[in-house]
């Protein structure tokens, strides 16, 4: 009898207990909600750390290399551009933009050190 009384009054919620249903009628648990938010937060933190680490390594690049990478990949709140568009902006050929990009990425990769 005591167990039945305490069961009704308990304030504990198990992570895998159903708390509702989605639009298709599938049960949703608290763990489903927490894990998706946690994954997004973790991805955001990792992305910010990667961006900061990359920004620290930009010192090894020339001004032109930096500009090409910023334009090409939309870094520093820039819009992403094609190699052809960058060539027009800088007054150089698309193939030269490609060589600059490749050289700059190689420098950054070398600067970042061995991947583990």
Secondary structure, 3 states (H helix, E strand, C coil): CHHHHHHHHCCCCCCCCEEEECCCCCEEEHHHHHHHHHHHHHHHHHHHHHHHHHHHHHHHCCHHHHHHHHHHHCHHHCCCCCHHHHHHHHCCCHHHHHHHHHHHHHHHHHHHCCCC
